């Protein structure tokens, strides 16, 4: 009986936390990151790589290399792999020393996993 009560108590403590976790959203969470680091080159008439990162619709459209984001499958699209840093070097995007933080990268990855909405 004590084991059952302990398990039930643990579930009651965990479930509200899980239910309270909001999915990562484009407008409030991701757009500010892209605006800060990406849209200077990835917007307008001739965006780098043909990829516009200035709207959700443009992101889902992709670029010259195909779909950058595949909703629910962060490992399938190529965007997340371009912004991840590798040991001993900068990531490919954004170019140069002004890189995304690990928190920003994790947020983008979670957004894609949550359905890229």
N, C-alpha and C positions, 0 to 999 in steps of 0.2 A: 504494500500500500504506500509506503514512504517513497519508493522508487517512482511510482506513478505520480504522486504529488510533486516530486522534484522535477520530473519531466514536464508535467503540466505547468508548473511555475516557470520553468525555463522557456517554454513555448509562449507563455503570456508576456514574457519580457522581450522576446525576440520578434514576435509577429508585429507589434506596433511599429517597431523600427523598420522592418521590411516594407510594411504598408506605407510608411511615411516617406520612403525613398522615392523622390520624383525622377522621372526619366530626364536625361539631359536634352534640352531643347535648342534648336538652332538660334532663334531670335534672341533669347536671353543669355545663352551660354557660349555658343559657337561663333556667331556673327561678330561679337566684339574681338575675338581672337583673330579671325580672318581679316577684319578691318584693320587691326593693328599690324599684322605681319604679312598679309598676302595680297590684298586687293590693289595695292599700288602697281603690281605687275600683272595680276590676274583679274582684270576688268577692262572695260572699254571695248573699242572696235577690234583691236588686235591683241588680245591677251596672250601672255606667254603660254606656249603649249596648247593654245586654243581653249584653255580652261579658265572659265570665269568663276570666281569664288565670292561674288558680290550678292548672290541671291540663292535661295534654296533651290529654285527651279534650275538655275544655271549649273549648280553643283551636281545635281542629278543628271543633267544633260551630258556632263563629262567634257573631255577635250580630245585632242589629236590622238592620245594614247588609249582612248576608250573611257570607260567608266572609272572615275577616281574613287567613288564611294558606292559600295553595294550594301544597301540597308540590311542590317542584322548580321553582316559578315565582314567585320573589319579587316580580317586577314585576306579577303578576296580582292578588295579594291587597292589601288596603288598609292592613294593619298597618304595614308598613315605611315607607310614605309618610307616615303620621301621626307617626312618631318621628324622621324625618329633619328636621334643621334647615334652614331656608332662609336665604339671605343677608339679614341685617338684621332677622331676627325669630326668635323661639323656634319650636320645632316645636309642633304641636298637642298632642302627648302626650309626656310628661306635661305638664300645664299648669303655667305659671310658669317660674321661672328654673332649677329643678332638672331639667336635661335629661340624656339619655343621652349618654355619651361617643361619639366617633366609633368607637372600638374596639367598644363594646357594639352599636352600630348595625350595624357590619360583621359582627359575630358572629351577630346575629339574621338578617341577610340570607343569610349563608352557611349557617346552620341550615335556613332555608327551602329554599335551593338544594340542600342535601344530602338533602332529603326530609322535613324537619320531624318527625324521630323523637325 
